[in-house]
């Protein structure tokens, strides 16, 4: 026990002298957690709270185009700037390049006339099917000129599809209203009452959004709940920069040879390194969690809410930290130089993070990656954290994620021991 304690004190002294390694292990993940969370939170606010600048050119003079503009305003996601109808498409595009707006909509001339004719065509066909009147309308839906939607190239596809969907919804509302008026007039030979129109067109079935958490709460997860666990895992595995280099230094300066001449075993030093750096991973997690709980609210970001099962959280942290330490030692054992340890370690952690769902969500990856994803320990660690933080689960709910992580850790330990014996270091 004394040998182990003395070795731990030695490893702590070596760690404290490694200023660059400490900086990378703590500063970089903390900065990443703050920056990525801020960016994602700003994106969520852009979608939910802020309005997208939209240039609207109405070249029609009828009621249908006015109803369409009203419907677009009611969507609530656009900051509408109307331009005169005599402005050309090129002038509108130039204004978009000047960053006046990200989106522009042009309502064509005779829009109202053709919408009304199209509505009469559809209502006539409907009445004809019921045997109430013949379909004598000549208008066709093909004659309706489409709206023109210009969008700035910086607008991402997902956001552009949201804008497109909002415009389609507004257009559909106008079309349905015209069809309803045509049907009512054909049956009653009088205009549709305003109160009946509002009741039929505007009364929508409400949507109740509920987050499917295991603990029954209805809290909607935010950017903090997603990013803090992810970058905590990344920070843990990035100890490979310091620990991997430390193992390589000991191989190069002859520490292994000297240990063989002493009445001790390198396994004691191996256990010491694991305990020392496991403590480092716990400190990393505490620091990043503390930032999410206390600093983020001051910065205007959502506060981190710890899961209800704190014991489950501790178990996940310990197993994840042990896996990270085992991986770092394994890299150090097989690397020949410190440069190799740093390069291989950093690149491999980034790759494991990429395929593990930290850099890119797992559900967004192609089906061919599903098997590769399961080989990344960061994937199982992230799933375990998400089970606690996002789904509100307990320890028993995330055992299916903890067990593969534990198996991967044991395999890494076996490979490390095999490498030490193969190099005749133990």
SVG drawing of the C-alpha trace seen along z (x, -y; Angstrom):
<svg xmlns="http://www.w3.org/2000/svg" viewBox="-79 -51 97 62">
<polyline fill="none" stroke="black" stroke-width="0.4" points="0.0,0.0 2.9,-2.3 4.4,-1.7 1.1,-2.5 0.7,-5.7 4.3,-6.8 3.7,-6.1 0.5,-8.1 2.3,-11.1 5.0,-10.8 2.4,-10.8 0.6,-13.8 3.9,-15.7 4.6,-14.8 1.1,-15.8 1.3,-19.2 4.6,-19.9 2.8,-19.2 1.3,-22.7 0.5,-22.2 -1.3,-18.9 -3.3,-20.4 -4.3,-23.3 -5.5,-21.0 -7.3,-18.7 -9.3,-21.5 -9.2,-24.7 -10.0,-23.3 -13.1,-21.2 -14.5,-24.1 -14.1,-26.5 -15.7,-24.1 -18.6,-23.5 -19.2,-27.2 -18.8,-28.1 -20.8,-25.1 -23.6,-25.6 -23.8,-29.3 -23.9,-28.7 -26.6,-26.0 -28.7,-28.0 -28.5,-31.0 -29.7,-28.7 -32.6,-27.5 -33.5,-31.1 -33.3,-32.0 -35.8,-29.3 -38.1,-29.9 -37.9,-33.6 -36.2,-35.7 -37.7,-36.5 -36.3,-35.9 -36.0,-39.0 -38.2,-38.5 -38.7,-40.8 -42.2,-40.6 -43.1,-41.9 -46.8,-41.8 -47.5,-42.3 -51.2,-41.3 -54.0,-43.7 -56.7,-41.2 -57.9,-40.0 -56.3,-36.6 -52.8,-38.1 -53.7,-40.3 -55.0,-37.2 -51.8,-35.5 -49.7,-38.3 -51.9,-38.3 -51.4,-34.5 -47.6,-34.9 -47.6,-37.5 -49.6,-35.2 -46.9,-32.5 -44.7,-34.7 -41.3,-33.6 -40.8,-36.4 -39.9,-40.1 -41.7,-41.2 -40.4,-44.1 -42.7,-44.9 -41.2,-46.3 -43.0,-48.1 -44.4,-45.9 -42.4,-47.7 -39.1,-46.5 -37.4,-43.9 -36.2,-40.5 -32.6,-41.6 -33.2,-44.6 -34.7,-42.3 -31.7,-39.9 -29.3,-42.8 -31.0,-43.8 -30.6,-40.2 -26.9,-40.3 -26.7,-43.5 -28.0,-41.4 -31.4,-43.2 -33.1,-39.8 -32.3,-36.1 -35.6,-35.3 -37.7,-37.0 -41.2,-36.1 -42.7,-37.4 -46.5,-37.1 -47.2,-37.1 -49.7,-39.3 -53.2,-37.9 -52.6,-35.7 -56.0,-36.4 -57.8,-35.9 -56.3,-32.5 -56.7,-31.4 -60.4,-32.2 -60.7,-30.4 -58.9,-27.4 -61.1,-27.3 -64.2,-27.4 -62.8,-24.5 -62.2,-22.3 -65.6,-23.2 -67.4,-22.5 -65.8,-19.1 -66.7,-18.3 -70.4,-19.3 -70.4,-17.4 -69.3,-14.2 -72.2,-14.7 -74.6,-15.1 -75.5,-18.7 -74.2,-20.5 -72.2,-19.9 -68.5,-20.8 -68.5,-23.7 -65.6,-25.6 -62.7,-25.8 -60.0,-27.0 -57.3,-24.6 -54.9,-24.4 -52.0,-24.3 -52.8,-27.9 -51.9,-29.2 -48.5,-30.8 -46.2,-29.7 -44.9,-32.0 -41.2,-32.8 -39.0,-32.1 -35.5,-33.5 -33.2,-32.5 -29.7,-33.5 -27.0,-30.8 -26.0,-31.0 -29.4,-29.7 -29.1,-26.0 -31.3,-23.4 -33.1,-22.5 -34.0,-26.1 -34.9,-26.7 -37.3,-23.8 -38.9,-25.3 -39.4,-28.6 -40.8,-26.7 -43.2,-24.8 -44.4,-28.0 -45.2,-29.6 -46.9,-26.4 -49.1,-26.4 -50.1,-30.1 -50.8,-29.4 -52.9,-26.4 -54.9,-28.4 -55.7,-31.0 -56.7,-28.3 -58.9,-26.4 -60.7,-29.7 -61.4,-30.4 -62.7,-26.8 -64.9,-27.1 -66.4,-30.4 -67.0,-28.9 -68.8,-25.8 -70.9,-27.9 -71.9,-30.4 -72.8,-27.5 -75.0,-25.9 -76.6,-29.0 -76.2,-31.7 -74.8,-34.1 -71.5,-35.1 -70.0,-33.0 -70.5,-34.8 -67.3,-36.0 -67.9,-34.3 -68.5,-30.9 -65.4,-31.4 -63.2,-32.1 -64.7,-29.1 -64.1,-26.7 -60.8,-27.9 -59.0,-29.1 -60.1,-26.5 -57.2,-24.1 -56.6,-21.0 -54.1,-22.0 -50.8,-20.1 -49.6,-19.2 -45.8,-18.8 -44.5,-16.4 -40.9,-15.3 -40.9,-11.5 -38.8,-11.3 -38.6,-8.2 -39.3,-10.2 -42.6,-11.6 -41.5,-15.2 -42.3,-17.5 -39.2,-19.6 -38.0,-20.2 -34.2,-19.5 -32.1,-22.5 -28.7,-23.1 -27.0,-22.8 -28.4,-19.4 -27.1,-18.2 -23.7,-19.7 -22.4,-19.5 -22.4,-15.7 -21.0,-15.4 -18.0,-17.7 -17.4,-16.2 -16.8,-12.9 -14.6,-14.6 -12.6,-16.2 -12.1,-12.9 -10.7,-11.2 -8.5,-14.1 -6.3,-13.2 -4.5,-11.0 -2.4,-14.0 -0.9,-14.1 -1.1,-10.5 0.0,-9.0 3.0,-11.2 3.8,-10.4 3.9,-6.6 6.1,-7.2 8.5,-9.3 8.9,-6.6 9.6,-4.1 12.3,-6.3 14.0,-7.4 14.4,-3.9 11.9,-3.9 10.7,-0.5 14.2,0.9 14.8,-0.6 11.5,0.7 12.6,4.2 15.6,3.8 13.5,2.8 11.4,4.9 8.2,3.8 6.1,4.3 5.2,2.0 1.6,3.0 1.8,0.9 2.8,-2.1 0.0,-1.2 -2.6,-1.2 -1.2,-4.4 -1.6,-6.1 -5.1,-4.9 -6.2,-6.1 -4.4,-9.5 -5.9,-10.2 -9.3,-8.8 -9.3,-11.5 -8.4,-14.0 -11.4,-13.0 -13.7,-13.4 -12.3,-16.9 -12.9,-17.7 -16.5,-16.6 -17.0,-18.6 -15.6,-21.7 -17.7,-21.4 -20.9,-20.6 -20.2,-23.6 -19.9,-25.9 -23.2,-24.6 -25.0,-25.1 -23.6,-28.5 -21.8,-30.2 -24.2,-29.5 -27.2,-31.3 -25.0,-34.4 -24.1,-34.2 -27.8,-34.0 -27.6,-30.3 -29.9,-27.6 -28.9,-26.1 -27.7,-22.5 -30.2,-20.4 -28.5,-17.4 -30.3,-14.1 -32.3,-12.8 -30.2,-9.6 -26.9,-11.1 -25.6,-7.6 -26.2,-6.5 -24.4,-9.6 -21.4,-8.8 -21.2,-5.2 -21.3,-6.5 -18.6,-9.1 -16.3,-6.4 -16.7,-3.9 -16.3,-6.6 -13.2,-8.0 -11.7,-4.5 -12.3,-3.9 -10.6,-7.2 -7.6,-6.4 -7.3,-2.9 -7.4,-4.2 -4.7,-6.8 -2.3,-4.3 -2.9,-1.9 -1.9,-4.7 1.2,-5.4 2.2,-1.8 2.2,-1.3 3.5,-4.8 7.2,-5.0 7.6,-8.7 5.8,-11.5 4.9,-13.0 3.3,-9.8 1.4,-9.6 0.1,-13.2 -0.8,-12.9 -2.4,-9.4 -4.1,-10.2 -5.6,-13.5 -6.7,-12.3 -8.2,-9.1 -10.2,-10.9 -11.6,-13.3 -12.5,-10.3 -14.1,-8.4 -16.1,-11.5 -17.2,-12.0 -18.5,-8.4 -19.7,-8.3 -22.3,-11.1 -20.6,-14.0 -19.6,-16.0 -22.5,-14.7 -25.7,-13.2 -25.9,-9.4 -29.3,-9.5 -28.1,-11.7 -25.4,-9.2 -26.0,-6.8 -27.1,-3.2 -23.7,-1.9 -22.2,-3.6 -24.4,-1.9 -22.0,0.9 -19.0,-1.4 -20.8,-3.7 -21.1,-0.8 -17.4,-0.4 -16.8,-3.8 -16.7,-4.0 -17.7,-7.6 -21.0,-6.5 -22.0,-4.3 -20.8,-6.9 -22.9,-9.6 -26.0,-7.3 -25.6,-6.6 -25.3,-10.3 -28.3,-11.2 -30.3,-8.4 -29.8,-10.3 -29.8,-14.0 -32.4,-13.9 -34.6,-10.9 -34.6,-11.2 -33.7,-7.6 -32.2,-5.7 -29.2,-3.4 -31.2,-0.4 -32.4,-2.1 -28.8,-2.8 -27.2,0.6 -27.6,1.5 -25.2,-1.4 -22.9,-0.9 -22.2,2.8 -20.7,2.3 -18.6,-0.6 -17.3,1.7 -16.6,4.5 -14.7,2.1 -12.7,0.8 -11.7,4.4 -10.7,5.2 -8.4,2.1 -6.9,3.2 -6.1,6.7 -4.6,5.2 -2.4,2.9 -1.1,5.8 -0.5,7.8 1.5,4.8 3.5,4.5 4.4,8.2 5.2,8.1 7.6,5.3 9.1,7.1 8.2,4.2 6.6,6.3"/>
</svg>
